[in-house]
Amino acid sequence: MGDEGESSPWKSTTGKASQKKTYQPAGFEPRRKTGLEEVNPRVREIQPPKGDMLLRRAEEIRAELQQGVKKPYKEVIDISQDDFHSAGMKPFSFVRQVIAACLHPELLHSGKLPADVCQRAQRLLKECDGDSVGSYSDSCGIPHVQRTVAEFITRRDGGLPSFPKDIFISSGSQRALMVVLRLLAQGEGMSQTGVLTPVPTCYTFPMVLTEVGAVMVPYQLCEEQGWALQVDELRRVLQASRGHCDPRVLYVINPGNPTGHVQSRKSIEDVIRLAAEERLFLLANEVYQDTVHGEGVEFVSYKRVLFEMGPQYSDTVQLASFNSISNGIGEGGLRAGYVELLNIDPAVALFAEMLLCTDICAPVTGQIALAIMADPPWPGDPSYGQYAEEVQASQETLIRNVRRVEEVLSALPGVSCQPAMGGVNVFPRLYLPAGAVEQAKEAGVEADQLYCKRLLEEVGLCVGPGCESGQREGIHHMRLHVKVPAEVMEEALGRLRTFHLRFMSEFS
Amino acid sequence: MGDEGESSPWKSTTGKASQKKTYQPAGFEPRRKTGLEEVNPRVREIQPPKGDMLLRRAEEIRAELQQGVKKPYKEVIDISQDDFHSAGMKPFSFVRQVIAACLHPELLHSGKLPADVCQRAQRLLKECDGDSVGSYSDSCGIPHVQRTVAEFITRRDGGLPSFPKDIFISSGSQRALMVVLRLLAQGEGMSQTGVLTPVPTCYTFPMVLTEVGAVMVPYQLCEEQGWALQVDELRRVLQASRGHCDPRVLYVINPGNPTGHVQSRKSIEDVIRLAAEERLFLLANEVYQDTVHGEGVEFVSYKRVLFEMGPQYSDTVQLASFNSISNGIGEGGLRAGYVELLNIDPAVALFAEMLLCTDICAPVTGQIALAIMADPPWPGDPSYGQYAEEVQASQETLIRNVRRVEEVLSALPGVSCQPAMGGVNVFPRLYLPAGAVEQAKEAGVEADQLYCKRLLEEVGLCVGPGCESGQREGIHHMRLHVKVPAEVMEEALGRLRTFHLRFMSEFS
């Protein structure tokens, strides 16, 4: 490759569009079709994430390697996305055994599955219409799964009750996020719903905002303080955005994505106080609640803090808290998540239900995985030993990788990295040489895109460019997903080190 | 029950909203929350299907029966929805075995599964990132599944090629429909996108239209001619709607839902000619393509007819054709479907991809089911015999039920039924007595709602009221789902007969 001409991934953002043409008998001039100008203008504004071109290029490189093209590496390593299994992490056996038995109940009598797997599968099948995972469920989910999730939340929050009616099950947390945002988004111009959004943020969030027709009101997280959320910054952007839009929604991600920051109880209290004062609807993305790994650091839910602040807050602040199986048990491909809606007018909640209804329902296999995540094997159960071991091994790998990434990066010139306390990413800063920044400018891309592109081409490592997650102008980062097998992490770090030293010296 | 007061299902449309209240310490007055007036006005317009109250009441009755309340029946039979497994139909073993093996690959070595199941599972796992169904797939689906679907379509259409790039896999055909409609919907007032929609129609379609912000332009199917689509009626409503909206999209359902009509090649040609003349974007809901059961009647796809009409049409008419596993193999709970987009500008198709991307991807277990539907066991494969038997048994049940329904209904006074040729529903007409119509009017409901409500209360049979699917004013129908086990159908017909005779004599 190396050709930066017409086929350059900088220029091609299309993907499918660039593939083989539709069947057309020769000799006929196609007439005008629905052009872009006839596409919903809101849809037309959706921008693909900035890392897409890297992913497409990674696919091309994989194809080239398969075709025998010589490269200095045998395979591409992709640590740009939160996809545990894709990177080689193993599923939890209990989850898979139960779903397999639900799908093919003959297995229940095969003698091949532990007793608690069979009991659980039978229990869950009874909760499916017609005892089959092939039936539709209620739009908001199987009532038993809603109850199981509510019990999970109640345990998590030290007994503070959660009610099944507040649990809306969807095909993933992002889908739930979109449902709530679609509910709230309205207006145009000055009256258009504004959503205060952390920067850096989960890189698919801007697409979601554009699709629902809300305005992003970015607030900067403080890198120097380990990517802490600062309420003063929230106040500042809130003030500044009024007159441009109607900032009614505050989006927080805790533990942070991609920052790895974990909010303290005090910080959450401050946010809730602001939300109460300013009547902001709080969206708390808490999908990493089970992956806190900083020493002495603990996850506290927004809901718990809200209710412990007393009725002045717990009766008034509207909160939507999101969680999913993608991160909880690493089963993103099964697609299930939920949102707990608190302090929502029942008439409003009804519309959330109707929006979910247009999806029919979340996949039942995903809902079963969610039920297991919320109610895993307990001590004394036949499967408990193996389940606990698998969870611990997965957590140990994560902790080990985070430490190793920090060790390796801290020894590199031109890199600094805030310690990550939770989540599955790190987001180190890159101090790129002026020459590289200049070159990127000429190519019309961000300097971290240039860096990541060359990292991919030269050593076959795919990481997320900082600009995709968002960052202050002129500052650069990269995003590394770290919940991968230890040997993959080592190989990735080795390649990163080799490339980085070469890149820095090239421009020195 | 019998109380038609405050708790009457006529008045309560809420569902969840009517459940237990959120946790609130006593003694505090809740302050104002986001009220309905702050909800996205487009969302606020969404109306739940008219049969929802019946479904909720059916659930209540089930609960009452469990609590020991005496009724003239032991259980509720629900034949109001297209949910095969919920009604007791069995899944196809090969589908379930393969997905179970993909989920829990240890089964591959258990000696419990046929060789072709193991081979298929291994093949499909290789196509999943990290060899796991827990990984995300591309937004448009696993490329191998796109290819398999394209090959299926090519075979179906006598060799007319289908290309993987045109196949967009989603979590169900309704989701795909919504993506295409969201792409096309725009404007307000006279410029708002109008969608020509058959009446009667699939009862969730109006919700979808409202959510995407398009206007429904209803066209009547001709009951007297077996619910045929008439191009003159299309022309009439097209004309009449101009000036009120911008009718750019024509939605057809073939085989018909809930009518059971199957379009002839000639009828499809007429529709395509109109679409070409009037530059209409064609949406063809073809989810019942595998359930044609009328003697001598055959399914022909819109795509095939379009391409056989020559380049004047095949190069110009924009067509989206939908299909799904929900009807194809009765696995609605697994959630997967696809749309094939033809004659779409690549730049426009790219936005379809981005809309799917905001969902992340369709559930991988569903995608695997779709791959199997598109490429079932073939003669000579170890599983072929069983698969063919199961498919045949399922088809025979359907044909038998359709015949039995027609027999029973034709012997009842005040009922007429057009013979169904395809699909899984029948939509008989009810000639209800003036007294019943009057009573319904007083209760503020349609007469077929009253009929269905009493049918449910008195004999425990839940069917869809005609007004939910749409019908001419003053005319009444009911919708019966007929892909259920033969014994369920017999029991349902017995109950229907008993009730109907009583109801008619009550008002005579």
Interface residues (C-beta under 8 A of the other chain):
Chain A: T13 T14 G15 K16 A17 S18 Q19 K20 T22 Y23 Q24 P25 G27 F28 E29 P30 R31 K33 T34 G35 L36 E38 V39 N40 P41 R42 V43 R44 I46 P48 Q81 D83 F84 H85 S86 A87 G88 M89 P91 S93 R96 Q97 I99 A100 A101 L103 H104 E106 L107 S110 K112 C128 D129 G130 S132 V133 G134 S135 Y136 S137 C140 L160 P161 F163 P164 K165 D166 S171 G172 Q174 R175 M178 R182 L183 L184 A185 Q186 T204 M207 V208 E211 R248 F281 F307 P311 Q312 S314 D315 T316 Q318 G330 E331 G332 G333 L334 R335 L342 N343 I344 D345 P346 A347 V348 A349 L350 F351 E353 M354 L355 C357 T358 D359 I360 C361 A362 P363 V364 T365 G366
Chain B: T13 T14 G15 K16 A17 S18 Q19 K20 T22 Y23 Q24 P25 G27 F28 E29 P30 R31 K33 T34 G35 L36 E38 V39 N40 P41 R42 V43 R44 I46 P48 Q81 D83 F84 H85 S86 A87 G88 M89 P91 S93 R96 Q97 I99 A100 A101 L103 H104 E106 L107 S110 K112 C128 D129 G130 S132 V133 G134 S135 Y136 S137 C140 L160 P161 F163 P164 K165 D166 S171 G172 Q174 R175 M178 R182 L183 L184 A185 Q186 T204 M207 V208 E211 R248 F281 F307 P311 Q312 S314 D315 T316 Q318 G330 E331 G332 G333 L334 R335 L342 N343 I344 D345 P346 A347 V348 A349 L350 F351 E353 M354 L355 C357 T358 D359 I360 C361 A362 P363 V364 T365 G366
